[in-house]
C-alpha cells in the first residue's frame, strides 16, 4: 500500500514560546491552535502546510515522553 498523504508531523521542542515565532516569522506559517494534553504531559501548537499539520510538542514535566526524547536525542 502506497501512502497517499501525511496527516501530521510531530516535532519535539523545549519551548513553544521560543519555537512558535520561528515557524511564524521565518517559515511564514500561522499557529492556529495551542492546547495542553495533560495525560500526555505535553503542550502542543499546530501549523497547517497544505494538507499536512505540523505539531510542536513541549513537555510540561521532566517525566514526560517528550522530555525524555529531548534529553536523549535533542529537539526535533
Contact map, one row per residue, 1 for C-alpha under 8 A:
1110000000000000000000000000000000000000000000000000000000000000000000000000
1111000000000000000000000000000000000000000000000000000000000000000000000000
1111110000000000000000000000000000000000000000000000000000000000000000000000
0111110000000000000000000000000000000000000000000000000000000000000000000000
0011111000000000000000000000000000000000000000000011000000000000000000000000
0011111110000000000000000000000000000000000000000011000000000000000000000000
0000111110000000000000000000000000000000000000000011100000000000000000000000
0000011111000000000000000000000000000000000000000001111000000000000000000000
0000011111100000000000000000000000000000000000000001111000000000000000000000
0000000111110000000000000000000000000000000000000000011110000000000000000000
0000000011111000000000000000000000000000000000000000011110000000000000000011
0000000001111100000000000000000000000000000000000000000111000000010011000011
0000000000111111001000000000000000000000000000000000000111100000000001000011
0000000000011111000000000000000000000000000000000000000001100000001001000010
0000000000001111111000000000000000000000000000000000000001000000000000000000
0000000000001111111100000000000000000000000110000000000111000000000000000000
0000000000000011111110000000000000000000000000000000000000000000000000000000
0000000000000011111111000000000000000000000000000000000000000000000000000000
0000000000001011111111100000000000000000000000000000000000000000000000000000
0000000000000001111111110000001000000000000010000000000000000000000000000000
0000000000000000111111111100000000000000000000000000000000000000000000000000
0000000000000000011111111110000000000000000000000000000000000000000000000000
0000000000000000001111111111110000000000000000000000000000000000000000000000
0000000000000000000111111111111000000000000000000000000000000000000000000000
0000000000000000000011111111100000000000000000000000000000000000000000000000
0000000000000000000011111111000000000000000000000000000000000000000000000000
0000000000000000000001111111100000000000000000000000000000000000000000000000
0000000000000000000000111111110000000000000000000000000000000000000000000000
0000000000000000000000111011111000000000000000111000000000000000000000000000
0000000000000000000000110001111100000000000000110000000000000000000000000000
0000000000000000000100010000111111000000000011110000000000000000000000000000
0000000000000000000000000000011111000000000011110000000000000000000000000000
0000000000000000000000000000001111100000000011100000000000000000000000000000
0000000000000000000000000000001111110000001111000000000000000000000000000000
0000000000000000000000000000000011111000001110000000000000000000000000000000
0000000000000000000000000000000001111100111100000000000000000000000000000000
0000000000000000000000000000000000111111111100000000000000000000000000000000
0000000000000000000000000000000000011111111000000000000000000000000000000000
0000000000000000000000000000000000001111110000000000000000000000000000000000
0000000000000000000000000000000000001111110000000000000000000001100000000000
0000000000000000000000000000000000011111111000000000000000111001100000000000
0000000000000000000000000000000000011111111100000000000011111001010000000000
0000000000000000000000000000000001111100111110000000000011110000000000000000
0000000000000001000000000000000001111000011111000000001111000000000000000000
0000000000000001000100000000001111100000001111100000001110000000000000000000
0000000000000000000000000000001111000000000111110000111100000000000000000000
0000000000000000000000000000111110000000000011111000111000000000000000000000
0000000000000000000000000000111100000000000001111111110000000000000000000000
0000000000000000000000000000100000000000000000111111110000000000000000000000
0000000000000000000000000000000000000000000000011111100000000000000000000000
0000111000000000000000000000000000000000000000011111100000000000000000000000
0000111110000000000000000000000000000000000000011111110000000000000000000000
0000001110000000000000000000000000000000000001111111111000000000000000000000
0000000111100000000000000000000000000000000001111001111100000000000000000000
0000000111100000000000000000000000000000000111100000111110000000000000000000
0000000001111001000000000000000000000000000111000000011111000000000000000000
0000000001111001000000000000000000000000011110000000001111100000010000000000
0000000000011111000000000000000000000000011100000000000111110000011000000000
0000000000001100000000000000000000000000111000000000000011111101111000000000
0000000000000000000000000000000000000000111000000000000001111101000000000000
0000000000000000000000000000000000000000110000000000000000111111001000000000
0000000000000000000000000000000000000000000000000000000000111111001100000000
0000000000000000000000000000000000000000000000000000000000001111101100000000
0000000000000000000000000000000000000001110000000000000000111111111100000000
0000000000000000000000000000000000000001100000000000000000100011111110000000
0000000000010000000000000000000000000000010000000000000011100001111111000000
0000000000000100000000000000000000000000000000000000000001101111111111100000
0000000000000000000000000000000000000000000000000000000000000111111111110000
0000000000010000000000000000000000000000000000000000000000000000111111111110
0000000000011100000000000000000000000000000000000000000000000000011111111111
0000000000000000000000000000000000000000000000000000000000000000001111111100
0000000000000000000000000000000000000000000000000000000000000000000111111100
0000000000000000000000000000000000000000000000000000000000000000000011111110
0000000000000000000000000000000000000000000000000000000000000000000011111111
0000000000111100000000000000000000000000000000000000000000000000000011001111
0000000000111000000000000000000000000000000000000000000000000000000001000111
